[in-house]
Amino acid sequence: MSIHLAEGTKLRDVLDLKLFDPLVPGMTCKEASITLGVSGQYVESCTFELASAQIYVAYESGGSSLGTFHRRTLYAYPRPPNNDANTIVSKYLQPYRAVAAPGVVLELIVAEHGDNERAWVLVDGDFVKSINWWSPASRRPPDRPAQ
């Protein structure tokens, strides 16, 4: 189910993204390690074990006949009790429950107006299985430093 937010409504207005704090989309593994105060090997993708969730910092590249894309994004795999869909997904997005078939994992695609932040949220009943958070800052190729 794709949900396009009204102009001026921010992703954080409808999704609780605190699971990712203090990380933001577009970070490299090195930047995430420094932000979290941990040491590690700096590769293009890495995982951090936080109390609330497992966070995956990913560099994804791809292409088609239209060109190549680069994407730095964050994934969260919340741990109980931090995976409660009623807490993560705002009451404004709760009507998805009326159309969700029982036992089917629902993918909510929530996008800010225009080419701004978006998230893909997998909801299984009352629980969030994963959140993939993207922002325009995510379009950094591997050799370009943060702005």
C-alpha positions as CSV (number, residue, x, y, z in Angstrom):
1,M,0.0,0.0,0.0
2,S,1.5,3.3,-1.0
3,I,0.8,6.4,1.0
4,H,1.8,9.8,-0.3
5,L,1.8,12.4,2.4
6,A,0.3,15.9,2.0
7,E,2.7,18.7,1.3
8,G,4.3,19.9,4.6
9,T,3.7,16.5,6.4
10,K,7.0,14.9,7.3
11,L,7.8,11.2,7.6
12,R,8.5,11.6,11.3
13,D,4.9,13.0,11.7
14,V,3.5,9.6,10.8
15,L,6.3,7.1,11.6
16,D,8.3,6.7,14.8
17,L,11.9,6.6,13.4
18,K,13.6,6.7,16.9
19,L,14.8,3.2,16.3
20,F,17.4,4.7,14.0
21,D,18.7,7.4,16.3
22,P,21.3,8.8,16.0
23,L,21.8,7.4,12.5
24,V,20.3,9.0,9.4
25,P,20.0,7.8,5.7
26,G,23.0,8.6,3.6
27,M,25.6,7.7,6.2
28,T,28.5,5.4,5.4
29,C,29.5,2.6,7.7
30,K,32.5,4.7,8.8
31,E,30.2,7.7,9.6
32,A,27.8,5.4,11.5
33,S,30.6,3.8,13.5
34,I,31.9,7.2,14.5
35,T,28.4,8.5,15.4
36,L,27.8,5.4,17.6
37,G,31.3,5.5,19.1
38,V,32.2,2.0,18.0
39,S,35.1,0.8,16.0
40,G,34.8,-1.5,13.1
41,Q,35.9,-2.4,9.6
42,Y,34.6,0.1,7.1
43,V,32.9,-1.7,4.3
44,E,30.0,-0.7,2.1
45,S,27.4,-2.4,4.3
46,C,27.4,-3.1,8.0
47,T,25.2,-4.1,10.9
48,F,24.9,-2.5,14.4
49,E,23.2,-4.3,17.3
50,L,21.3,-1.7,19.3
51,A,19.0,-2.4,22.3
52,S,15.9,-1.4,20.3
53,A,16.7,-2.9,16.9
54,Q,19.3,-4.4,14.6
55,I,20.3,-1.6,12.2
56,Y,21.7,-2.3,8.8
57,V,23.6,0.5,7.0
58,A,23.6,-0.3,3.3
59,Y,25.2,0.9,0.1
60,E,23.1,-0.4,-2.8
61,S,24.0,0.2,-6.4
62,G,22.1,-0.8,-9.5
63,G,21.4,0.2,-13.0
64,S,19.3,-0.1,-16.0
65,S,19.3,1.2,-19.6
66,L,18.5,4.6,-18.1
67,G,21.7,4.8,-16.0
68,T,23.3,3.8,-12.7
69,F,22.0,4.7,-9.3
70,H,23.7,4.8,-5.9
71,R,21.7,4.5,-2.7
72,R,22.8,4.7,0.9
73,T,19.9,3.6,3.1
74,L,19.1,2.3,6.6
75,Y,17.2,-0.8,7.6
76,A,15.8,-1.4,11.1
77,Y,14.7,-4.8,12.4
78,P,13.0,-3.9,15.6
79,R,13.2,-6.1,18.7
80,P,10.3,-6.7,21.0
81,P,8.8,-4.6,22.6
82,N,10.0,-2.0,20.1
83,N,8.3,-3.7,17.2
84,D,4.7,-2.7,18.1
85,A,3.0,-1.5,15.0
86,N,0.6,0.7,17.0
87,T,3.6,2.6,18.3
88,I,5.7,2.9,15.2
89,V,2.9,3.5,12.7
90,S,0.9,6.7,13.4
91,K,-2.8,6.6,14.2
92,Y,-3.2,8.5,10.9
93,L,-1.9,5.4,9.0
94,Q,-3.8,2.8,10.9
95,P,-6.7,2.5,8.4
96,Y,-4.3,0.1,6.5
97,R,-5.6,-2.6,8.9
98,A,-9.1,-2.4,7.3
99,V,-7.7,-3.6,4.0
100,A,-5.0,-6.0,5.2
101,A,-5.8,-9.7,4.8
102,P,-5.2,-11.7,8.0
103,G,-1.9,-13.5,8.0
104,V,-0.5,-11.4,5.1
105,V,2.6,-9.3,5.6
106,L,1.7,-5.8,4.5
107,E,4.2,-3.4,2.9
108,L,3.5,0.2,3.6
109,I,5.3,2.7,1.4
110,V,5.1,6.1,3.0
111,A,6.5,9.0,1.0
112,E,6.7,12.7,1.7
113,H,5.5,15.1,-0.9
114,G,7.9,15.5,-3.8
115,D,11.3,13.8,-3.9
116,N,11.8,13.7,-0.2
117,E,12.1,11.1,2.6
118,R,10.3,7.8,2.3
119,A,10.1,4.5,4.2
120,W,9.1,1.0,3.4
121,V,7.5,-0.7,6.4
122,L,6.7,-4.4,6.6
123,V,3.9,-5.0,9.0
124,D,2.9,-8.5,10.2
125,G,-0.3,-8.2,12.2
126,D,0.5,-6.0,15.2
127,F,4.2,-6.1,14.7
128,V,6.7,-4.2,12.4
129,K,9.2,-6.7,10.9
130,S,11.4,-4.0,9.2
131,I,11.7,-0.4,8.2
132,N,13.8,0.8,5.3
133,W,14.3,4.6,5.6
134,W,15.6,6.6,2.6
135,S,16.2,10.3,2.0
136,P,17.6,12.4,-0.9
137,A,20.9,12.4,1.0
138,S,21.0,8.6,0.3
139,R,22.1,9.2,-3.3
140,R,25.8,9.3,-2.5
141,P,28.2,7.2,-4.5
142,P,30.8,5.3,-2.4
143,D,33.6,7.8,-3.1
144,R,31.7,11.1,-2.3
145,P,31.9,12.5,1.2
146,A,28.9,13.8,3.2
147,Q,27.9,17.4,2.6
